[in-house]
Amino acid sequence: MKRILYILLLTLLFPYLKAEDSIPALTDSIVLSVDSDTGALDSIEIRLFEWYFASLDTTPCTTILDTTALPDSTYKNRLQALPCIIELPYNPIAKRYIQRYIRHSPRHTARIMRDAEHFFPIFEEALYRHDLPFELRYVPVIESALRPTARSRAGAAGLWQFMPSTAKKYGLEVNSLVDERMDVYKSTEAACRFLQALYNIFGDWNLAIAAYNCGPGNVNKAIHYAGGKRDFWSIYPYLPHETRMYVPLFIASNYVFGYAAEHGICPDTIRPNRMLTDTIVISDRMHLKQVAEVLDIPIDDLRYLNPQYTRDILPGGKPYSLCLPLEHTASFITQQDTILAYQAKQLIYDRRSEIDMAQKMSVAGGFTMNGHTYYKIKQGDTLGSIAKKFHVTVSQLQKWNGLTSTNIYAGKNLRVSP
């Protein structure tokens, strides 16, 4: 039976190996299968865990040192030695997550350490400005495995995994063209404000971190069920299953990044497209393809640097930031007019013509509802005159509105589009 289950799980998980941005969600699903009380992984889960992480980037550090022989005092002393404001207490639950990072996912850890070289300075600069503990830089390690375009099944997105409602509350733009949850700088700024607000509520960083995962309401409920105790380990049994593991994972992340070398883990090789960058603010509507082709920049590099533009379009109309490889910044400035004109009809104005058609419908008296255009019949209108106004036929109007005759009545809405 276990063999059948194992094969079934491999079949279900295989597509995720082809979609790098799904990695955090898959990682979460594996971690969440661990029993929160015993920390036990059965043999099938362990094989899945190891097989999955073997598909990730390799690391030049291939000798993972055995941690099973380390005494508890070593872990405890190392955690206490970390330069942290947030308490990182040691217990058997934290130990199991530390060992899971080291023993079952060293390559995954190496990949995150590699990406941290790019993201951590950005996080630390924002945390410093908000006078927040630098340890909070490990929250996005847990949330997204440092994938800016990560999306969860619940609808959270970005490095800090904001839900749309929370994102908008903290000033992030989320619409069809722009998702600033994936903007590294803006989402980090919003996360700092959110974490500070949570700390102001609970006055304890472990509780604030737990609330970041499950919401302050669930933490308040757990405090109530724990008899008013305001300590994470006291309310631990009353928290949602995922949140029980959240703080232990936070402790483990701090430990592993602090002592990876002692366990034979080092950052993976830097990506070729990890580059020096500069940011330009523009208010014109622009397509990333215009920039890529005029300046001869790989479009994938621009998408990597600007993941917030989910359709490759900067909407314009107000200032938007464009992140460019540093060596192309001067060229962009001198050729900006050329870039804006390049294939503008195909990439920009043809899209605008669809909006113009909607405006023409509006001028003719039409309005959109549920994806269709309607017209409110006025005194003296006939099906023929309305058909002419909207460039359709009388028979089409009859079909769309279920009319068996040409009789119409003022004040009624008439559907005038398919």
C-alpha positions in Angstrom: 0.0 0.0 0.0 2.8 2.4 0.8 4.5 1.7 -2.5 1.3 2.6 -4.3 0.9 5.8 -2.3 4.5 6.7 -3.0 4.1 6.3 -6.8 0.8 8.3 -6.6 2.6 11.1 -4.8 5.4 11.2 -7.3 2.9 11.4 -10.1 1.1 14.3 -8.5 4.3 16.2 -7.6 6.2 15.7 -10.9 4.7 18.8 -12.6 6.0 21.1 -9.9 9.6 20.2 -10.8 9.1 21.9 -14.1 7.7 25.1 -12.5 10.3 26.8 -10.4 7.9 29.4 -9.0 5.8 26.6 -7.5 8.7 25.5 -5.3 7.6 27.3 -2.1 4.1 25.8 -2.3 5.5 22.3 -2.8 8.0 22.8 0.0 5.2 23.9 2.3 3.1 20.9 1.4 6.0 18.5 2.3 6.8 20.3 5.6 3.1 20.4 6.6 2.9 16.6 6.4 5.2 16.4 9.4 3.4 15.6 12.7 3.7 18.7 14.7 3.8 16.9 18.0 6.3 14.1 17.2 8.1 15.7 14.3 8.2 12.3 12.6 8.6 11.8 8.9 7.7 8.4 7.5 9.9 6.7 5.0 7.8 7.7 2.0 7.9 11.4 3.0 11.6 11.3 3.6 12.2 9.8 0.1 9.9 12.4 -1.5 11.7 15.2 0.4 15.1 14.0 -0.7 14.0 13.3 -4.3 12.4 16.7 -4.7 15.4 18.7 -3.4 17.8 16.6 -5.5 16.1 18.3 -8.5 17.1 21.7 -7.3 20.4 23.5 -8.0 23.5 21.7 -6.9 26.1 23.1 -4.5 29.9 22.9 -4.6 29.8 21.8 -0.9 28.9 18.1 -1.2 30.0 16.8 2.2 27.1 17.2 4.6 28.4 16.6 8.1 26.4 14.2 10.4 24.5 16.1 12.9 22.9 13.2 14.8 25.9 13.0 17.2 25.8 16.7 18.2 24.7 17.1 21.8 21.8 19.4 22.6 24.1 21.8 24.4 25.8 22.5 21.1 22.6 23.6 19.4 21.5 25.6 22.5 24.9 27.4 22.8 25.0 28.2 19.2 21.5 29.7 19.2 22.3 31.8 22.2 25.5 33.0 20.6 23.7 34.5 17.6 23.5 38.3 17.7 19.7 38.5 17.9 17.1 40.5 19.6 14.3 38.0 19.1 14.4 35.1 21.5 15.5 31.8 19.8 14.9 29.2 22.4 16.1 25.7 21.9 13.8 22.6 22.3 13.3 19.2 20.6 10.8 20.8 18.1 13.3 23.4 17.0 16.0 20.7 16.8 14.0 18.6 14.4 13.5 21.5 12.0 17.2 22.4 12.2 18.1 18.8 11.3 15.6 18.7 8.5 17.2 21.8 6.9 20.6 20.2 7.2 20.0 16.5 6.6 17.0 16.4 4.2 17.4 19.6 2.2 21.1 20.8 2.0 20.8 21.7 -1.7 17.7 23.7 -1.1 19.4 25.5 1.8 22.4 26.2 -0.4 20.2 27.7 -3.1 18.4 30.0 -0.6 21.8 31.1 0.8 22.9 32.0 -2.7 19.8 34.1 -3.3 20.1 35.6 0.1 23.3 37.4 -1.0 21.1 39.5 -3.3 18.0 39.9 -1.1 19.3 40.2 2.4 20.9 43.6 1.9 17.6 44.9 0.6 15.7 43.5 3.6 18.3 44.7 6.1 18.3 48.3 4.8 14.5 48.4 5.2 14.6 46.7 8.7 17.2 49.2 9.8 15.1 52.2 8.7 12.1 50.8 10.6 14.3 49.9 13.7 13.3 46.3 13.4 15.4 43.2 14.3 17.5 42.0 11.4 16.4 38.4 12.2 13.1 39.2 10.5 14.9 38.8 7.2 14.2 35.0 7.6 10.5 35.5 7.4 10.5 35.5 3.5 12.9 32.5 3.7 10.0 30.6 5.3 7.2 32.2 3.3 8.6 32.0 -0.3 12.0 30.4 -0.2 13.2 33.7 -1.5 11.2 33.4 -4.8 9.9 36.9 -5.8 7.2 35.4 -8.1 6.0 32.7 -5.7 2.3 32.2 -5.4 0.4 30.1 -3.0 -2.8 28.2 -3.6 -4.6 30.5 -1.2 -3.7 33.6 -3.3 -0.7 35.0 -1.5 2.2 36.1 -3.6 5.7 37.5 -3.6 8.7 37.2 -1.3 6.6 38.1 1.8 3.5 36.2 0.6 0.9 39.0 1.0 -2.7 38.3 0.4 -4.3 40.9 -1.9 -6.4 42.5 0.9 -3.3 42.9 3.2 -1.2 44.1 0.3 -3.7 46.9 -0.6 -4.0 47.9 3.1 -0.3 48.6 3.2 -0.2 50.5 -0.1 0.7 47.9 -2.7 -0.9 48.0 -6.1 -2.5 44.8 -7.2 -4.4 44.7 -10.5 -4.3 43.0 -13.9 -1.0 44.6 -15.0 0.8 45.4 -11.8 1.3 43.2 -8.7 3.6 45.0 -6.3 3.6 42.1 -4.0 6.4 40.9 -6.3 8.3 44.2 -6.1 11.2 43.4 -3.8 11.5 47.0 -2.4 7.9 47.9 -2.1 6.8 44.6 -0.6 9.6 44.7 1.9 8.6 48.2 2.9 5.0 47.0 3.4 6.2 43.9 5.3 8.2 46.0 7.7 5.1 48.2 8.5 2.9 45.1 8.9 5.4 43.3 11.2 5.7 46.5 13.3 1.9 46.7 13.6 1.8 43.1 14.8 4.5 43.7 17.4 2.6 46.8 18.6 -0.4 44.5 19.2 1.3 41.6 21.0 4.6 43.1 22.4 6.4 39.8 21.7 8.2 39.0 18.4 7.4 35.3 18.4 3.7 36.1 18.7 4.1 38.8 16.0 5.7 36.3 13.7 3.0 33.7 14.4 0.4 36.4 13.7 2.1 37.2 10.4 1.4 33.6 9.4 -2.1 33.0 10.6 -3.4 36.5 11.4 -3.8 38.3 14.8 -7.3 36.9 15.3 -6.1 33.3 15.5 -3.3 34.3 17.9 -5.7 36.1 20.1 -8.0 33.1 20.2 -5.0 30.9 21.1 -4.1 33.3 24.0 -7.7 33.1 25.2 -7.7 29.3 25.2 -4.3 29.3 26.9 -5.8 31.2 29.8 -4.4 34.6 28.8 -0.8 33.4 28.6 1.1 35.5 26.0 4.0 33.2 25.2 4.3 31.3 21.9 5.1 28.0 23.6 2.2 28.4 26.0 -0.3 28.9 23.2 1.4 26.4 20.8 -1.3 23.7 21.2 -4.1 26.1 20.3 -2.6 27.6 17.1 -3.4 26.4 13.6 -1.3 23.4 12.5 0.9 25.4 10.1 1.6 28.2 12.6 2.8 25.7 15.2 5.7 25.0 12.8 6.2 28.6 11.8 8.3 29.8 14.8 10.3 26.6 15.0 11.1 27.1 11.3 12.1 30.7 12.0 14.5 29.5 14.7 15.9 26.8 12.4 16.4 29.3 9.6 18.4 31.6 12.0 20.5 28.6 13.1 21.2 27.2 9.6 22.3 30.5 8.1 24.5 31.2 11.1 26.1 27.7 11.2 25.8 26.3 7.7 29.6 26.1 7.3 29.8 23.9 10.4 27.5 21.4 8.7 29.3 21.5 5.3 26.8 23.7 3.5 27.8 26.8 1.6 26.0 29.1 -0.9 25.4 27.7 -4.3 27.2 29.4 -7.2 25.9 32.8 -8.1 23.5 32.9 -11.0 24.8 34.4 -14.3 22.0 36.9 -14.3 22.8 38.2 -10.8 23.8 41.7 -12.0 24.4 45.2 -10.9 21.3 47.2 -11.4 19.8 50.7 -11.4 16.3 52.0 -11.2 14.6 54.6 -13.5 11.2 56.1 -12.7 9.0 56.7 -15.8 5.4 57.8 -16.3 5.0 56.6 -19.9 3.1 53.5 -20.9 5.8 51.0 -21.9 6.2 47.4 -22.8 9.3 45.5 -21.6 9.7 44.1 -25.1 10.4 47.6 -26.3 13.2 48.0 -23.9 14.6 44.5 -24.5 14.8 44.8 -28.3 16.1 48.4 -28.5 18.8 47.9 -25.9 19.5 44.3 -26.7 18.7 43.0 -23.2 17.3 39.5 -22.8 13.6 39.8 -22.0 13.9 37.2 -19.3 16.5 39.4 -17.5 14.0 42.3 -17.6 11.2 40.1 -16.3 13.5 38.8 -13.5 14.4 42.4 -12.5 10.7 43.6 -12.8 8.5 40.7 -11.7 5.7 43.1 -10.6 4.7 43.8 -14.2 2.8 40.5 -14.7 2.0 41.3 -18.4 5.3 42.9 -19.2 3.6 46.3 -19.3 4.3 49.5 -17.3 0.8 51.1 -17.3 1.9 54.7 -17.3 -0.2 57.6 -16.1 1.8 57.9 -12.9 5.4 57.1 -11.9 6.5 53.5 -12.2 10.0 52.1 -11.5 11.9 50.2 -14.2 14.9 48.2 -12.9 17.7 47.8 -15.5 21.1 46.2 -15.7 23.5 49.0 -14.7 25.4 49.0 -18.0 22.2 49.8 -19.9 21.0 52.7 -17.8 22.7 55.5 -19.8 21.5 54.0 -23.1 18.0 53.9 -21.8 18.1 57.6 -20.9 19.6 58.7 -24.3 17.3 56.4 -26.3 14.1 56.7 -24.3 12.1 58.3 -27.2 13.3 55.6 -29.6 12.2 52.9 -27.1 8.8 54.5 -26.6 8.2 54.6 -30.4 9.5 51.1 -31.1 6.6 48.8 -32.2 4.3 51.2 -30.3 1.3 50.4 -32.5 1.5 46.6 -31.9 2.5 46.7 -28.3 0.7 49.8 -27.0 -1.7 51.5 -29.3 -3.5 48.4 -30.6 -4.4 47.7 -27.0 -5.6 51.2 -26.7 -7.9 50.8 -29.7 -9.9 48.3 -27.6 -10.4 50.9 -25.0 -11.4 53.4 -27.7 -14.1 51.0 -28.9 -15.5 50.9 -25.4 -15.5 54.7 -25.3 -17.3 54.8 -28.6 -19.9 52.5 -27.1 -20.2 54.8 -24.2 -20.7 57.8 -26.5 -23.5 55.9 -28.3 -25.2 55.4 -25.0 -24.0 51.9 -24.3 -22.8 50.5 -21.0 -21.0 47.3 -20.0 -22.5 44.8 -17.6 -21.4 41.2 -17.0 -19.1 41.3 -20.0 -21.8 42.5 -22.5 -22.8 45.9 -23.8 -26.3 47.2 -23.2 -28.3 50.2 -24.3 -31.1 51.9 -22.4 -34.0 52.4 -24.8 -35.2 55.9 -25.2 -38.5 57.3 -26.4 -38.7 57.2 -30.2 -36.0 54.4 -30.6 -36.6 51.5 -32.9 -34.7 48.3 -33.3 -33.5 49.5 -36.7 -32.2 52.8 -35.3 -30.4 51.1 -32.4 -29.0 48.4 -34.8 -27.5 51.2 -37.0 -26.1 53.1 -34.0 -24.2 50.0 -32.8 -23.3 48.6 -36.2 -25.3 45.3 -35.8 -28.4 43.9 -37.4 -32.0 43.8 -36.2 -32.0 40.0 -36.2 -28.9 40.0 -34.0 -30.6 42.3 -31.5 -33.7 40.0 -31.5 -31.5 36.9 -31.0 -29.4 38.4 -28.1 -32.5 39.7 -26.3 -34.9 36.8 -27.1 -37.3 39.0 -29.0 -40.0 37.5 -31.3 -41.0 40.9 -32.7 -39.6 44.3 -33.2 -41.6 45.9 -30.4 -39.4 47.6 -27.8 -40.2 49.9 -24.8 -38.5 53.0 -23.5 -36.7 52.5 -20.2 -35.8 48.9 -20.9 -32.2 47.7 -21.3 -31.3 46.1 -24.7 -28.3 43.9 -25.2 -26.3 45.3 -28.2 -23.3 43.0 -28.2 -22.7 39.2 -28.4 
